[in-house]
Amino acid sequence: MSELPELADDEGFGENVGERPDALIGSYYRGTVVRLSFGLEMGIVRSATGREIAFAFQHVETIGCNGGPAGLRRGQTIGFDVGWTGRGLRVTRIRCLPPTAPPRDDPAPTVSTTPDGAIESGTDRK
């Protein structure tokens, strides 16, 4: 009787993901779009654990992405889900996150008037 081949390790894409809360966005894995080829209609996502997983535009469902896969950008942080295919682990669903405004280090400028009506500008320092 021949032995069955070993199944590939899913490297963190299973039940033990809860050990890394930074690896999840809601019920999706956290990842970054590292490659996009609009000509080949394919892309690659790097997970929070560093694994790179491919996807084909025609086989991925996008949520919250303006224009579907065409709305993705290199370096964009996304949530994603995976599935096993005949070619191995592939991204099956991508959730685009809303862009966040970068934090402001400098205080907002303020404008005030003096009793004689002149305009003074400066920064609000609390």
C-alpha positions as CSV (number, residue, x, y, z in Angstrom):
1,M,0.0,0.0,0.0
2,S,1.4,3.4,-0.9
3,E,1.6,6.3,1.5
4,L,-0.4,9.4,0.9
5,P,1.6,12.5,0.2
6,E,2.0,15.0,3.1
7,L,-0.2,18.1,2.8
8,A,1.6,21.4,2.7
9,D,1.7,23.5,5.9
10,D,-0.7,26.5,5.7
11,E,1.9,28.6,7.6
12,G,-0.5,30.5,9.8
13,F,-3.7,30.4,7.6
14,G,-5.7,28.2,10.0
15,E,-7.1,27.9,13.5
16,N,-4.0,29.4,15.4
17,V,-4.2,32.8,13.8
18,G,-5.7,34.2,17.0
19,E,-2.2,34.1,18.5
20,R,-1.3,37.1,16.3
21,P,-4.0,39.7,16.7
22,D,-2.0,42.1,14.4
23,A,-2.4,39.6,11.6
24,L,-6.1,40.1,11.4
25,I,-8.4,42.9,10.2
26,G,-11.9,41.8,11.4
27,S,-12.3,38.3,9.9
28,Y,-9.7,38.9,7.2
29,Y,-5.9,38.4,7.2
30,R,-3.8,41.6,7.0
31,G,-1.7,42.0,4.0
32,T,0.0,44.4,1.6
33,V,-0.3,44.4,-2.2
34,V,3.3,43.9,-3.4
35,R,2.9,43.3,-7.1
36,L,0.2,44.1,-9.7
37,S,0.3,43.2,-13.4
38,F,-2.7,44.7,-15.2
39,G,-1.5,43.1,-18.4
40,L,-1.5,39.6,-17.0
41,E,-4.4,40.5,-14.6
42,M,-2.5,39.0,-11.6
43,G,-1.1,40.3,-8.4
44,I,0.7,39.2,-5.2
45,V,-0.2,40.0,-1.6
46,R,2.3,39.7,1.3
47,S,0.7,38.6,4.5
48,A,1.6,40.0,8.0
49,T,3.7,36.8,8.5
50,G,5.7,37.5,5.3
51,R,4.2,34.9,3.0
52,E,3.5,36.0,-0.6
53,I,0.3,34.7,-2.1
54,A,-0.8,35.2,-5.7
55,F,-4.2,36.1,-7.1
56,A,-5.8,36.4,-10.5
57,F,-8.2,39.3,-11.1
58,Q,-10.9,37.0,-12.6
59,H,-10.8,34.7,-9.5
60,V,-10.8,37.2,-6.7
61,E,-13.8,38.9,-5.1
62,T,-13.1,42.5,-4.1
63,I,-15.0,44.4,-1.4
64,G,-14.8,48.1,-1.0
65,C,-12.3,48.6,-3.9
66,N,-13.4,51.2,-6.4
67,G,-13.2,49.6,-9.8
68,G,-12.6,46.1,-8.5
69,P,-9.0,44.8,-8.8
70,A,-8.2,47.9,-11.0
71,G,-8.7,50.0,-7.8
72,L,-5.8,48.3,-6.0
73,R,-2.4,50.0,-5.7
74,R,1.1,48.7,-4.8
75,G,1.8,49.2,-1.1
76,Q,-1.8,49.3,-0.2
77,T,-2.8,47.6,3.1
78,I,-5.7,45.3,2.6
79,G,-7.7,42.5,4.3
80,F,-7.8,39.2,2.4
81,D,-9.0,35.7,2.5
82,V,-7.5,32.6,1.0
83,G,-8.5,29.3,-0.5
84,W,-6.8,26.1,-1.8
85,T,-6.8,25.6,-5.5
86,G,-5.2,23.2,-7.9
87,R,-2.2,25.5,-7.9
88,G,-2.0,25.8,-4.2
89,L,-2.9,28.6,-1.8
90,R,-4.5,31.6,-3.5
91,V,-6.1,34.9,-2.5
92,T,-9.9,34.5,-3.0
93,R,-11.3,37.7,-1.5
94,I,-9.7,41.2,-1.0
95,R,-11.2,43.9,1.3
96,C,-9.9,47.4,0.6
97,L,-9.5,49.5,3.7
98,P,-10.5,53.1,3.8
99,P,-7.5,55.4,3.5
100,T,-6.5,57.0,6.8
101,A,-5.2,60.5,7.2
102,P,-1.6,60.8,8.4
103,P,-1.3,62.2,11.9
104,R,-0.5,65.9,12.1
105,D,2.5,66.7,14.3
106,D,2.2,70.5,14.0
107,P,-0.7,72.4,15.5
108,A,-3.3,73.9,13.2
109,P,-2.8,77.5,12.2
110,T,-5.2,80.0,13.7
111,V,-6.3,83.5,12.6
112,S,-7.5,86.1,15.0
113,T,-8.2,89.8,14.9
114,T,-6.9,92.5,17.3
115,P,-9.2,95.1,18.9
116,D,-8.3,97.6,16.1
117,G,-9.4,95.1,13.4
118,A,-6.0,93.9,12.2
119,I,-5.6,90.3,11.3
120,E,-3.0,88.2,13.3
121,S,-2.1,84.7,12.3
122,G,-0.2,82.1,14.3
123,T,-0.5,78.6,15.6
124,D,-2.8,77.4,18.4
125,R,-0.4,76.3,21.2
126,K,-2.1,74.6,24.1
